[in-house]
């Protein structure tokens, strides 16, 4: 799926904490647009983000993929938790486009970004379509795998834990950001999502990072919800990016077409 570089432009938006957030606008000359949110320790250049932006752009829908604060090109310090801080980043983005007379019709998040778009919908109630790609339902899960069995003891003693990959520092987890994650309750938040907000959860059946069972938990509690499991897909949709893009585009286009029918 080819992208048209001439229709891509870098846009910088300041969040409420004074950090500059950097993103790429894929301009399809539509008033409606979709905002894409990356996962933990990732960026707007992640394969899932780039693929979804290209697929939506090819369908004639403008998109914006950006780096959360502390990630990629955006200012700020990286945090393991701070889901609600990323909700604030996303809100700064939606407000920016709203003030530019654009309509953000959908927010799409992958992995941690999936959690962020659901939390956003539970708080702000101004987006009609939310797509949660491989988001985690239980934020207390997955911590031990990343930080080790005795993580609470170590972090209370040192104040932080460094996560390394091949001997190199990937990121530092502070006690504050860990507690922020452990105290974020996805179940409670999802109960506050408007029944008029359409939510799609997509998950890979072969995801070893976040279990596919988490997707079913979202399906049980979100009122206006559609669940789509992609057979054989892993967490990054390595061999299933085309299918992921197709599912997401169809869901967003269905809403757009119905909305346009209503207004004609």
N, C-alpha and C positions, 0 to 999 in steps of 0.2 A: 504494500500500500504506500504509494509515493506521497511524500509531503511536499508542499509548495513553499520553499524557503522565503520567497518574496512576500508571502502572506503571513509570515511569522515576525513578531516584534517583541523585543524585551520590554517589560513593564515593571516599574518599581513602585511598591505600595508601602506606606509606613504604618506599622501596627500601633496599638494604643500604648505600647511600652517604648515607642521611639525607634524600634528596629526597622530597617529597610528590608522588605520581603521582595525577592526577585522572581519573576515568572516569565513564561513565554505565552503570548497571546497568538492563537491560531485564528486568524481573521477570515470569517466566511461571509462577512457583510450582513449578518443577521442580528436583529436586536436581541434575540434570545441567545443565551450562552450557557456552557457547562463548565464548572470548575473541578479540576482533578487534584486529589490529595494523596501524596506518597506515604510510604510506611516508615517504620522505625529505622533510623540510620540510613535512610535512602534519600533520593533526591527526585527532582522533576525530570531527570534524564533516565530514570528507571524504565526498563523495557515495557512494563505494564502502562506507565503514564504516556510514553511516547506512542505506543500502539493505539491506545484509546483516543488520544488527541488526533492521530492521523485518520482513524476510522470515522470519528465524528466530523472532522473537517471534510472528508470525502463525501459525507452525507449532506454537507452544506450547513453544519452547525458549528458556530464559533466555540472555541474552548480556551481555557486558561489553565496551564499546569505551573505550579509554583513550588518553591522551597519553603518549608516551615522555618521559623527562626532557629538559628543554630545549625541549620543543614544547608548543604550546597552553597549557593552564592548569597544566601540571606544572612543578615547580621544576627547577633545574639549568640548565646552559648547553647550547645547541644544538651538536651535533657532526656533521660530515660522515660520519665513519667510526663507530668505536665500536659495531660490530655486537654484539660480545660484551657490552658494557655494556647494550645494549637487551635482550639475552637475560636479563641479570640483572634488568632491570625486569620482564620477562614472568614470570620465576620468582617475583619478589616477589608478583605478582598471582595466579599459580596457587596459591602457598602460602597466601595470604590466604583464598582461597575454600575451599581444602582444610581450613584451620583452622576455617572457618565451616560445616564439614560439607557442603560442596557438592563435586560431582565435575566437574572440567573435562574434558569428553570430547573437545573439539577446540580447536585453535588455528588461526586463519585470519589470514594476513598478505598485504597488498597491496604490491607493489613492494619497497622495502627491507624492509618488514614480512614479505614472503614469504621473504626470506633469513633474517630473524631467527627465524621459526618453524621453518625447517629446521635452523638451527644449534642451536636449543633442543632439537629432537628428537634431534640427534646427541649431545647432552651429558646430558640429564636422563632420558630413557626412561620418562617417567611419563604421557605423553599418547598415547591410542590413535589419534587421527585428526589429520592435519596437512593444511591446505590452503594451497598456495603460489599466490597469484594474481599472475602477471606478475613473479615474482622474477628477479633477475639471477644467472646461473651464473658468469660470469667478472667478478669485481669489479675487474679491471684495466681492463676495457672501460668506456666511458662517461665516463671521467675527462677525457680530452682535450676531448670535446665541451663539457663544463661549464666547464673551467678554462683551455682554450687549449693550443696545441701545446707551448709552452715551460714548462709548469706546474711541472716539477721544479726547473728553474733558478730561476724566480721565487720559488717557495716556500722554497727553500733560502736565497735572498738575503734575503727579507723576513720569513720565518717564518710567513707566512700569505698567502692570496689571498682577496679579497672578491668574491663572486659577486653581480652586480647584475642587476636587471630594470627596464627603462625608467628607468635612472639611479638607482634606489633600491637600497639594500643588501638582498639577500635573506638571505644568510648568509655567515659567514666560515669559511674552511677553514684549519685550522692544519696545520703539518707533521706533528704527532703524529697527528691524526685521519686525515690522508691516508694515512700509513704504515700505520695500523691497518686501513684499508680494503684497501690493496694487499696486506697480509700475511694477510688472511682468505681461506682456501682453501675454497670451497664444495664442490669435488670431494671433497677429503679428508674433510670433515665429513659429507657425504651418505653416504659409505661406512660411517659409524658408526651410521646410523639403524637401529633394530631391524627385523627382517624382519616382525614382527607389527604394526608401526605402519603404518597405512594412509595413504598420501600421495596427494593429488590435486593436480596442477598444471593451472591454467587460464591460458590466454594468448590475447591477441587477435592475429589474423593481420595486422592493420594497425597493430601497435604500432611507433611510430617512436622510442620512448624506450629500450626494451629489446627486442632482436630476438626474434621468435618461435622462432628456432633454439635459444635458451637453454632453452626448455621441453623440447625434444627431448633435450638433454644431461642434464637431470634424469631423464628417462624411462629413459635408458640405464643409470644407476648406482644408482637407488633401488630396493630389492628389491620392495617391495609398492606399486606405483605405477600410477596411472591418469592419462592425459593427455587433456585436453579443450581443443581449439582452437576459439575462437569466431570464426567467419568475419566479417571486416570490423570487428572491435572494435579500438579504439585503446587506449592505455595506461590511460586513465581510464574506459574502457567507456562513453563519452559517450552513445551510442545503444543500448547493449547491457546496461544495468544489470539489466533484468528477467531476461534470459537468464543472466547471471552468477549472480544470486541463486538462480535455479531450479537451476542445476547444483550449486552449493555446498550448498543445502538438501537436495537429493536424496541427495548423497554422505553427508552427516552423518546424515540420517534412516535411510538403509540400514544404517549401523553401529548406530544406536540400536535399530532394530527387531530386528536380529539379536541384539544384546546382551540385549534384553528377552526374546526367545524363549528364549535360553539359560537365563535365570534363572527361567523359569516352569515 
